[in-house]
Amino acid sequence: MSSPSTSLWSPLRQTAFRGLWICGGVFFVGNGMQTMAAAWLMVELTGSSFLAALVQTAVFMPMFLLALPAGVLADTTDRRRLISGALLAQTVACALLALLVLGGWGGPASVLLLVFVCGCCTAMLTPAWNSSVIDPVPRDGWPQAITAVSIAYNAARAVGPTLAGLLFALLGAGWVFAVTVATTLVMWESIRRWPPKAHPPSKLPAERLWGGTLSGLRFAWHSRMILAQLVRVTAFSAAGSALWALLPVIAQRLGTGAQGFGLLMGCLGTGAVLVGLVLGRLRARFGLKAIVGTAGGVFAAAMLVAALTQRAWFVYLWLLLAGAAWMSAMSTFNTATQASAPQWVRSRAVAMHMVAALGAFAMGSAFWGASSDLIGITPTLCVAAALMVASLLLARPMPLRMGALHEVTQATPWDELFIEAEPLPEAGPVAVEVGYRIAPGTDAAFLDAIGRMKAPRRRDGATFWRVYKDLGEPSRYVERFIVESWAGYLHQRARATLADQALETEVRAFLAPGEIVRMSHYIAER
């Protein structure tokens, strides 16, 4: 029997997670059906591979535009209301799309517009849903819970397009869009029945949308783990989007029709589901680097096969492998990102992962679709395969790893705020000065240790950081940093992790005997 850390089934024993997982899978099926039907309808209406690829852009571009603000809202507001409101708006858009197409009034512009609106609704709810769906699961089960969600998503990519292809062939696109109305309402009911956990109570003032967005971006820029994951997923998704975007054109070239197009997407989803059943054990045995490297090579090979052969069975076989590769890499990126972010910024980390992955996917889809119209599908897929292989070279400067528990667990500040009167939350900027009088002869080691304080200070809110040496007293050093407001400084203090405190302990070990750290706070007056 597998241990909980590698068993896919352990998170599914949690009733709330299981219910959210099943209903989320139904919602994903509806989204997959909508995307397939819209793309094939575009081929029938226009015959343009660019407009067919633009459906993928309409689905995923909202992730690029809205995911980060949605992540801020998920971290700072009621997640249940956010998810429910977005689902109800998406239900209305899906119903309108179905009525227009069934009535014969749906043209390319209206289809793209309403698919884009549905994409906006999905973008608004996804960070909140992704960060809350694993709440019922203990932390050591998160990798398998995230893999289970990825399996549901990719199973939907297999089932959704296949069902849509059959329904499209029998009844037309309008009835496919009508089914998506029901699947959206199923997701809404699951949120009503198993609402997300409320955020822990806090005495700190809530972050505003713009400030929260900047906080998330600052965190990602100054966190080496998160930054590496975002860069790697961007490169992988941008190159890999070529195969997904050009599937309608590949189906046309193979002469398989709408059902064949659905089967092509179904092969990708089936491969993803099959590898998901064993991905936990593979990840534990081979590690993140090997999983992502192998996935990139396999996906590049699949694009070359789709470019260079017209044997349908051979393309189907390689798309199964491509789906397994896509799932392995994207699930690994997602798990690493969520496991490396503290609670206060986890929804924003999910959102930034979405921006990186799906924003690159959306822009890549448009680029590869235009490229296919200009130079043909074969050269386009060959170039994409070459770029996928090149992206693997990022493994050396930007290695992947998952954050340890002490790196994401927030700690209680150990220094009291000795101030006469607390400023207003919006007052600032705030300058903080931390003085150290160190033991003689330890300057180099002290500077090396305190230099590592820059990243966590900047990551958690400081806009400026520097260490100064006192010219009048060579054994005395001063650490100074600036935060935009008093509220921002209070948030910065609350965001320190156990790993940050361990680093501070290391720095304080250089103090001369009998000395203590002396902290001063200054508020800008002019």
VEXDREN-2710 file (C-alpha; in Angstrom, 1 decimal):
% VEXDREN-2710
k/r/px/py/pz
1/MET/0.0/0.0/0.0
2/SER/1.4/3.4/-1.0
3/SER/2.1/6.0/1.7
4/PRO/-0.1/9.1/2.0
5/SER/2.7/11.2/0.5
6/THR/2.6/9.3/-2.8
7/SER/-0.9/7.7/-2.9
8/LEU/-3.3/9.5/-5.3
9/TRP/-6.3/8.2/-3.3
10/SER/-5.5/9.6/0.1
11/PRO/-6.9/13.1/-0.5
12/LEU/-10.1/11.6/-2.1
13/ARG/-10.9/10.1/1.3
14/GLN/-11.8/13.7/2.5
15/THR/-15.5/14.1/1.7
16/ALA/-15.3/17.9/1.0
17/PHE/-12.3/17.5/-1.3
18/ARG/-14.0/14.5/-3.1
19/GLY/-17.2/16.5/-3.7
20/LEU/-15.3/19.6/-4.9
21/TRP/-13.1/17.4/-7.1
22/ILE/-16.0/15.6/-8.8
23/CYS/-18.1/18.8/-9.4
24/GLY/-14.9/20.6/-10.6
25/GLY/-14.4/17.7/-13.1
26/VAL/-17.9/18.2/-14.4
27/PHE/-17.2/21.9/-14.8
28/PHE/-13.9/21.2/-16.7
29/VAL/-15.8/18.8/-19.0
30/GLY/-18.2/21.6/-19.9
31/ASN/-15.3/24.0/-20.5
32/GLY/-13.6/21.4/-22.8
33/MET/-16.8/20.9/-24.7
34/GLN/-17.2/24.6/-25.2
35/THR/-13.7/25.1/-26.4
36/MET/-13.8/22.2/-28.9
37/ALA/-17.2/23.3/-30.3
38/ALA/-16.2/26.9/-30.6
39/ALA/-13.0/26.0/-32.4
40/TRP/-14.6/23.6/-34.9
41/LEU/-17.5/26.0/-35.4
42/MET/-15.0/28.7/-36.3
43/VAL/-13.4/26.3/-38.9
44/GLU/-16.8/25.7/-40.4
45/LEU/-17.8/29.4/-40.5
46/THR/-14.5/30.8/-41.7
47/GLY/-12.0/28.1/-42.8
48/SER/-9.2/30.1/-41.1
49/SER/-6.6/28.4/-39.0
50/PHE/-5.8/31.7/-37.4
51/LEU/-9.4/32.3/-36.2
52/ALA/-9.7/28.7/-35.1
53/ALA/-6.5/29.1/-33.0
54/LEU/-7.9/32.5/-31.7
55/VAL/-10.5/30.5/-29.8
56/GLN/-7.7/29.2/-27.6
57/THR/-6.6/32.8/-27.1
58/ALA/-10.2/33.9/-26.2
59/VAL/-10.3/31.1/-23.6
60/PHE/-7.0/31.7/-22.0
61/MET/-6.1/35.4/-22.5
62/PRO/-8.5/36.4/-19.7
63/MET/-6.2/34.4/-17.4
64/PHE/-3.3/36.6/-18.4
65/LEU/-5.4/39.8/-17.9
66/LEU/-7.4/39.0/-14.8
67/ALA/-5.8/36.1/-12.8
68/LEU/-3.5/38.3/-10.7
69/PRO/-6.3/40.7/-9.6
70/ALA/-8.5/37.7/-9.0
71/GLY/-5.7/36.2/-6.9
72/VAL/-5.5/39.4/-4.8
73/LEU/-9.3/39.2/-4.2
74/ALA/-9.1/35.6/-3.3
75/ASP/-6.4/36.3/-0.7
76/THR/-8.2/39.3/0.8
77/THR/-12.0/38.8/0.4
78/ASP/-14.7/36.1/0.8
79/ARG/-13.7/33.4/-1.6
80/ARG/-17.2/31.8/-1.6
81/ARG/-18.9/35.0/-2.8
82/LEU/-16.1/35.5/-5.4
83/ILE/-16.5/32.0/-6.9
84/SER/-20.3/32.0/-6.8
85/GLY/-20.6/35.4/-8.5
86/ALA/-18.2/34.4/-11.3
87/LEU/-20.1/31.1/-11.9
88/LEU/-23.5/32.8/-12.1
89/ALA/-22.1/35.3/-14.6
90/GLN/-20.6/32.5/-16.7
91/THR/-24.0/30.7/-16.6
92/VAL/-25.6/33.7/-18.2
93/ALA/-22.9/34.0/-20.9
94/CYS/-23.1/30.3/-21.7
95/ALA/-26.9/30.5/-22.1
96/LEU/-26.7/33.5/-24.4
97/LEU/-24.1/31.7/-26.6
98/ALA/-26.3/28.6/-26.8
99/LEU/-29.4/30.7/-27.8
100/LEU/-27.5/32.7/-30.4
101/VAL/-26.0/29.6/-32.1
102/LEU/-29.3/27.6/-31.9
103/GLY/-31.1/30.5/-33.4
104/GLY/-28.7/30.8/-36.3
105/TRP/-27.5/34.3/-35.2
106/GLY/-24.1/33.3/-33.9
107/GLY/-21.2/34.6/-36.2
108/PRO/-17.4/34.5/-35.6
109/ALA/-17.4/37.8/-33.7
110/SER/-20.2/36.9/-31.3
111/VAL/-18.8/33.4/-30.6
112/LEU/-15.3/34.8/-29.9
113/LEU/-16.8/37.5/-27.7
114/LEU/-18.9/35.2/-25.5
115/VAL/-16.2/32.6/-25.3
116/PHE/-13.9/35.5/-24.1
117/VAL/-16.6/36.5/-21.5
118/CYS/-16.7/32.9/-20.2
119/GLY/-12.9/32.9/-20.0
120/CYS/-13.1/36.1/-17.9
121/CYS/-15.4/34.4/-15.4
122/THR/-13.2/31.3/-15.2
123/ALA/-10.2/33.5/-14.7
124/MET/-11.9/35.4/-11.8
125/LEU/-12.9/32.2/-9.9
126/THR/-9.8/29.9/-10.6
127/PRO/-7.3/31.3/-8.1
128/ALA/-9.8/31.2/-5.3
129/TRP/-11.0/27.7/-6.3
130/ASN/-7.5/26.3/-6.8
131/SER/-6.3/27.6/-3.4
132/SER/-9.4/26.5/-1.5
133/VAL/-10.0/23.1/-3.0
134/ILE/-7.0/21.6/-1.2
135/ASP/-8.0/23.2/2.1
136/PRO/-9.6/20.0/3.5
137/VAL/-6.4/18.0/2.8
138/PRO/-3.4/18.0/5.2
139/ARG/-0.3/19.7/3.8
140/ASP/1.6/16.4/3.2
141/GLY/-1.2/15.4/0.9
142/TRP/-1.2/18.6/-1.2
143/PRO/1.0/17.2/-4.1
144/GLN/-1.5/14.3/-4.6
145/ALA/-4.5/16.6/-4.2
146/ILE/-3.1/18.9/-6.8
147/THR/-2.3/15.9/-9.1
148/ALA/-5.9/14.7/-8.6
149/VAL/-7.2/18.1/-9.7
150/SER/-4.9/18.0/-12.7
151/ILE/-6.2/14.5/-13.5
152/ALA/-9.8/15.8/-13.4
153/TYR/-8.8/18.7/-15.6
154/ASN/-7.1/16.5/-18.1
155/ALA/-9.7/13.8/-18.0
156/ALA/-12.1/16.6/-19.0
157/ARG/-9.8/17.4/-21.9
158/ALA/-10.3/13.7/-23.0
159/VAL/-14.0/13.4/-22.2
160/GLY/-15.2/16.9/-23.0
161/PRO/-13.9/17.2/-26.6
162/THR/-14.9/13.6/-27.4
163/LEU/-18.5/14.2/-26.1
164/ALA/-18.6/17.6/-27.9
165/GLY/-17.5/16.0/-31.2
166/LEU/-20.3/13.4/-31.0
167/LEU/-22.9/16.0/-29.9
168/PHE/-21.7/18.4/-32.5
169/ALA/-22.0/15.8/-35.3
170/LEU/-25.5/14.8/-34.1
171/LEU/-27.1/18.1/-33.1
172/GLY/-24.8/21.0/-33.8
173/ALA/-22.7/23.4/-31.8
174/GLY/-25.7/25.1/-30.1
175/TRP/-26.6/22.0/-28.0
176/VAL/-23.0/21.6/-27.0
177/PHE/-23.1/25.2/-25.6
178/ALA/-26.4/24.4/-23.8
179/VAL/-24.7/21.5/-22.0
180/THR/-22.1/23.9/-20.6
181/VAL/-24.8/25.8/-18.8
182/ALA/-25.7/22.7/-16.7
183/THR/-22.0/21.9/-16.0
184/THR/-21.5/25.5/-14.7
185/LEU/-24.5/25.2/-12.3
186/VAL/-23.1/21.9/-11.0
187/MET/-19.9/23.7/-10.0
188/TRP/-22.0/26.5/-8.3
189/GLU/-23.9/23.9/-6.3
190/SER/-20.6/22.4/-5.0
191/ILE/-19.4/25.7/-3.7
192/ARG/-22.7/26.3/-2.0
193/ARG/-22.5/22.9/-0.3
194/TRP/-18.7/22.9/0.5
195/PRO/-17.8/26.6/0.8
196/PRO/-14.1/27.6/1.1
197/LYS/-12.6/28.2/4.6
198/ALA/-12.8/31.8/5.8
199/HIS/-9.5/33.6/6.0
200/PRO/-7.9/33.6/9.5
201/PRO/-8.9/36.8/11.4
202/SER/-6.4/39.5/11.4
203/LYS/-6.0/42.9/13.2
204/LEU/-4.1/44.3/10.2
205/PRO/-5.8/46.5/7.6
206/ALA/-6.9/44.6/4.5
207/GLU/-4.7/45.0/1.5
208/ARG/-6.3/47.0/-1.4
209/LEU/-6.4/45.6/-4.9
210/TRP/-3.4/47.6/-6.4
211/GLY/-1.3/47.2/-3.2
212/GLY/-2.1/43.5/-3.1
213/THR/-1.1/43.1/-6.7
214/LEU/2.2/44.8/-6.1
215/SER/2.8/42.7/-3.0
216/GLY/2.3/39.5/-5.1
217/LEU/4.6/40.6/-7.9
218/ARG/7.2/41.7/-5.4
219/PHE/7.0/38.4/-3.6
220/ALA/7.5/36.5/-6.9
221/TRP/10.4/38.6/-8.0
222/HIS/12.3/38.2/-4.8
223/SER/11.5/34.6/-4.2
224/ARG/14.1/32.5/-6.1
225/MET/11.9/29.4/-5.9
226/ILE/8.7/31.0/-7.2
227/LEU/10.5/33.0/-9.9
228/ALA/12.2/29.9/-11.3
229/GLN/8.9/28.1/-11.4
230/LEU/7.2/30.9/-13.2
231/VAL/9.9/31.4/-15.8
232/ARG/10.1/27.6/-16.5
233/VAL/6.3/27.2/-16.9
234/THR/6.2/30.3/-19.2
235/ALA/8.8/28.8/-21.5
236/PHE/7.2/25.3/-21.5
237/SER/3.7/26.6/-22.1
238/ALA/4.6/29.1/-24.9
239/ALA/6.4/26.4/-26.9
240/GLY/3.8/23.6/-26.2
241/SER/0.8/25.8/-27.1
242/ALA/1.6/25.2/-30.8
243/LEU/0.3/21.6/-30.7
244/TRP/-2.9/22.5/-28.8
245/ALA/-3.7/25.6/-31.0
246/LEU/-3.1/23.8/-34.3
247/LEU/-5.1/20.6/-33.5
248/PRO/-8.1/21.7/-35.7
249/VAL/-5.6/22.1/-38.6
250/ILE/-4.0/18.8/-37.9
251/ALA/-7.4/17.1/-37.9
252/GLN/-8.2/18.8/-41.2
253/ARG/-5.0/17.6/-42.7
254/LEU/-5.6/14.0/-41.5
255/GLY/-9.1/14.2/-42.9
256/THR/-10.8/13.1/-39.7
257/GLY/-13.5/15.7/-39.3
258/ALA/-15.0/17.0/-36.1
259/GLN/-15.1/13.6/-34.4
260/GLY/-11.4/13.1/-35.3
261/PHE/-10.6/16.5/-33.8
262/GLY/-12.3/15.5/-30.6
263/LEU/-10.4/12.3/-30.6
264/LEU/-7.1/14.2/-31.0
265/MET/-7.9/16.3/-27.9
266/GLY/-9.2/13.1/-26.2
267/CYS/-5.8/11.4/-26.7
268/LEU/-4.0/14.3/-25.1
269/GLY/-6.4/14.2/-22.1
270/THR/-6.2/10.4/-21.9
271/GLY/-2.5/10.4/-21.7
272/ALA/-2.6/13.0/-19.0
273/VAL/-5.0/10.9/-16.9
274/LEU/-3.0/7.7/-17.2
275/VAL/0.3/9.3/-16.1
276/GLY/-1.5/11.1/-13.3
277/LEU/-2.3/7.8/-11.7
278/VAL/1.4/7.1/-11.1
279/LEU/2.9/10.6/-11.2
280/GLY/3.3/10.8/-7.4
281/ARG/5.4/7.7/-7.3
282/LEU/7.4/8.9/-10.4
283/ARG/8.0/12.3/-8.8
284/ALA/9.2/10.7/-5.5
285/ARG/11.5/8.3/-7.4
286/PHE/13.1/10.5/-10.1
287/GLY/12.6/14.1/-8.8
288/LEU/11.3/17.3/-10.3
289/LYS/14.2/17.9/-12.7
290/ALA/14.0/14.5/-14.4
291/ILE/10.2/14.7/-14.7
292/VAL/10.2/18.1/-16.4
293/GLY/13.2/17.3/-18.6
294/THR/11.7/14.1/-19.9
295/ALA/8.3/15.7/-20.4
296/GLY/9.8/18.4/-22.6
297/GLY/11.7/16.0/-24.8
298/VAL/8.6/13.8/-25.3
299/PHE/6.3/16.7/-26.1
300/ALA/8.8/18.1/-28.6
301/ALA/9.0/14.7/-30.3
302/ALA/5.2/14.6/-30.5
303/MET/5.1/18.0/-32.2
304/LEU/7.6/16.7/-34.8
305/VAL/5.4/13.6/-35.4
306/ALA/2.3/15.8/-35.9
307/ALA/4.4/18.0/-38.3
308/LEU/6.0/15.2/-40.4
309/THR/3.4/12.4/-40.7
310/GLN/-0.2/12.1/-41.9
311/ARG/-0.8/8.6/-40.5
312/ALA/-3.6/9.2/-38.1
313/TRP/-3.0/6.2/-35.8
314/PHE/0.7/7.2/-35.4
315/VAL/-0.4/10.8/-34.5
316/TYR/-3.0/9.5/-32.0
317/LEU/-0.3/7.3/-30.3
318/TRP/2.1/10.2/-29.9
319/LEU/-0.6/12.5/-28.7
320/LEU/-1.2/10.1/-25.8
321/LEU/2.5/10.4/-24.9
322/ALA/2.2/14.2/-25.4
323/GLY/-0.7/14.4/-23.0
324/ALA/1.3/12.4/-20.4
325/ALA/4.2/14.8/-20.8
326/TRP/2.1/17.9/-20.6
327/MET/0.4/16.6/-17.4
328/SER/3.7/15.6/-15.8
329/ALA/5.3/19.0/-16.4
330/MET/2.4/21.3/-15.7
331/SER/1.3/19.4/-12.5
332/THR/4.9/19.5/-11.2
333/PHE/5.1/23.3/-11.9
334/ASN/1.8/23.9/-10.2
335/THR/2.6/21.7/-7.1
336/ALA/6.0/23.3/-6.7
337/THR/4.4/26.8/-6.8
338/GLN/1.7/26.2/-4.3
339/ALA/4.0/24.3/-1.9
340/SER/6.5/27.2/-2.0
341/ALA/4.1/30.1/-1.1
342/PRO/3.0/31.1/2.4
343/GLN/-0.7/31.2/3.2
344/TRP/-1.0/35.0/2.8
345/VAL/0.1/34.9/-0.8
346/ARG/-0.9/31.4/-2.0
347/SER/-3.9/32.5/-4.1
348/ARG/-1.7/35.1/-5.7
349/ALA/1.0/32.5/-6.4
350/VAL/-1.6/30.3/-8.0
351/ALA/-2.7/33.4/-10.0
352/MET/0.8/34.2/-11.1
353/HIS/1.3/30.5/-12.2
354/MET/-1.9/30.9/-14.3
355/VAL/-0.7/34.2/-15.8
356/ALA/2.6/32.6/-16.7
357/ALA/1.2/29.3/-18.0
358/LEU/-2.0/30.4/-19.6
359/GLY/-0.9/33.9/-20.7
360/ALA/2.0/32.3/-22.6
361/PHE/-0.5/29.7/-23.9
362/ALA/-2.9/32.3/-25.2
363/MET/-0.2/34.5/-26.8
364/GLY/1.6/31.5/-28.1
365/SER/-1.7/30.1/-29.6
366/ALA/-2.2/33.3/-31.6
367/PHE/1.4/33.4/-32.7
368/TRP/1.5/29.8/-33.9
369/GLY/-1.8/30.2/-35.6
370/ALA/-0.6/33.2/-37.5
371/SER/2.7/31.4/-38.3
372/SER/0.8/28.4/-39.7
373/ASP/-1.2/30.7/-42.0
374/LEU/2.0/32.3/-43.2
375/ILE/4.6/29.5/-43.5
376/GLY/2.5/26.3/-43.1
377/ILE/1.8/23.9/-40.3
378/THR/4.9/21.7/-40.8
379/PRO/7.6/24.4/-40.4
380/THR/5.6/25.9/-37.5
381/LEU/5.5/22.7/-35.5
382/CYS/9.2/22.1/-36.2
383/VAL/10.1/25.5/-34.8
384/ALA/7.9/25.0/-31.8
385/ALA/9.6/21.6/-31.1
386/ALA/13.0/23.2/-31.3
387/LEU/12.0/25.9/-28.8
388/MET/10.6/23.3/-26.4
389/VAL/14.0/21.5/-26.4
390/ALA/15.8/24.9/-25.9
391/SER/13.6/25.7/-22.9
392/LEU/15.1/22.7/-21.1
393/LEU/18.4/24.6/-20.9
394/LEU/16.8/26.8/-18.2
395/ALA/17.1/23.9/-15.7
396/ARG/20.6/24.9/-14.8
397/PRO/20.2/28.6/-13.9
398/MET/16.6/28.1/-12.6
399/PRO/16.3/24.7/-10.9
400/LEU/13.0/23.6/-9.5
401/ARG/12.3/22.6/-5.9
402/MET/9.4/22.6/-3.5
403/GLY/9.4/24.9/-0.4
404/ALA/10.0/23.2/2.9
405/LEU/7.5/23.6/5.8
406/HIS/9.7/26.1/7.7
407/GLU/10.0/28.2/4.5
408/VAL/6.3/28.8/4.2
409/THR/5.1/28.8/7.9
410/GLN/4.6/32.4/9.1
411/ALA/6.3/33.1/12.5
412/THR/5.4/35.5/15.3
413/PRO/7.5/38.6/15.3
414/TRP/9.9/38.6/18.2
415/ASP/10.7/42.3/18.4
416/GLU/8.1/44.5/20.1
417/LEU/7.2/47.9/18.5
418/PHE/8.4/50.4/21.0
419/ILE/6.7/53.5/19.6
420/GLU/5.0/56.4/21.4
421/ALA/2.0/56.7/19.1
422/GLU/1.0/54.4/16.2
423/PRO/0.7/56.2/12.8
424/LEU/-2.4/55.9/10.6
425/PRO/-2.3/52.8/8.3
426/GLU/-1.8/54.9/5.2
427/ALA/1.0/57.1/6.7
428/GLY/4.4/56.7/5.1
429/PRO/6.8/55.9/3.7
430/VAL/8.3/54.1/6.8
431/ALA/12.0/53.8/7.3
432/VAL/13.3/51.1/9.6
433/GLU/16.8/51.0/11.1
434/VAL/18.2/47.9/12.8
435/GLY/21.6/48.4/14.5
436/TYR/24.1/45.7/15.2
437/ARG/27.4/46.0/17.2
438/ILE/29.3/42.9/16.2
439/ALA/32.3/41.0/17.7
440/PRO/35.7/42.1/16.3
441/GLY/37.0/40.1/13.3
442/THR/33.6/38.8/12.2
443/ASP/32.9/41.5/9.6
444/ALA/33.1/39.4/6.5
445/ALA/31.0/36.5/7.9
446/PHE/28.5/39.0/9.3
447/LEU/28.1/40.8/5.9
448/ASP/27.6/37.5/4.1
449/ALA/24.9/36.5/6.6
450/ILE/23.1/39.8/6.6
451/GLY/23.3/40.0/2.8
452/ARG/20.9/37.1/2.7
453/MET/18.4/39.2/4.6
454/LYS/17.8/41.4/1.5
455/ALA/15.6/38.9/-0.3
456/PRO/13.1/38.2/2.5
457/ARG/12.9/41.9/3.4
458/ARG/12.2/42.9/-0.2
459/ARG/10.0/39.9/-0.8
460/ASP/7.7/40.8/2.1
461/GLY/7.3/44.5/1.4
462/ALA/10.5/46.6/1.5
463/THR/11.0/48.9/-1.5
464/PHE/14.6/49.6/-0.5
465/TRP/17.2/47.7/1.5
466/ARG/20.9/48.4/2.3
467/VAL/23.5/47.8/5.0
468/TYR/25.8/50.6/6.3
469/LYS/29.0/50.6/8.3
470/ASP/29.4/53.3/11.0
471/LEU/32.5/55.2/10.1
472/GLY/32.8/56.5/13.7
473/GLU/32.5/53.0/15.2
474/PRO/33.8/50.3/12.8
475/SER/32.2/47.4/14.7
476/ARG/28.7/48.9/14.3
477/TYR/26.5/48.2/11.3
478/VAL/23.1/49.5/10.4
479/GLU/20.5/47.7/8.3
480/ARG/18.0/50.1/6.8
481/PHE/14.9/49.4/4.7
482/ILE/11.9/51.4/3.5
483/VAL/8.2/50.2/3.3
484/GLU/5.6/52.3/1.5
485/SER/3.2/52.7/4.5
486/TRP/2.7/51.9/8.1
487/ALA/0.1/49.2/7.1
488/GLY/2.6/47.8/4.7
489/TYR/5.3/47.6/7.4
490/LEU/2.8/45.7/9.7
491/HIS/2.1/43.3/6.9
492/GLN/5.8/42.8/6.3
493/ARG/6.4/41.9/10.0
494/ALA/3.5/39.4/9.9
495/ARG/4.8/37.7/6.7
496/ALA/8.2/36.6/8.2
497/THR/8.6/32.8/8.1
498/LEU/10.3/30.4/10.4
499/ALA/13.2/30.3/7.9
500/ASP/13.5/34.1/8.0
501/GLN/13.6/34.0/11.8
502/ALA/16.3/31.3/11.7
503/LEU/18.3/33.6/9.4
504/GLU/17.9/36.5/11.8
505/THR/19.1/34.3/14.6
506/GLU/22.2/33.5/12.5
507/VAL/22.8/37.2/12.0
508/ARG/22.3/38.1/15.7
509/ALA/24.9/35.4/16.6
510/PHE/27.6/37.9/15.5
511/LEU/26.7/40.4/18.1
512/ALA/29.4/41.3/20.6
513/PRO/28.9/39.9/24.1
514/GLY/26.3/41.8/26.0
515/GLU/25.0/43.6/23.0
516/ILE/21.4/43.6/21.7
517/VAL/19.8/44.6/18.4
518/ARG/18.5/48.1/18.5
519/MET/15.6/48.9/16.2
520/SER/14.2/52.4/15.3
521/HIS/11.3/53.5/13.1
522/TYR/10.9/56.7/11.2
523/ILE/7.9/58.1/9.4
524/ALA/8.2/60.5/6.4
525/GLU/7.0/64.1/7.3
526/ARG/8.0/65.9/4.1
END
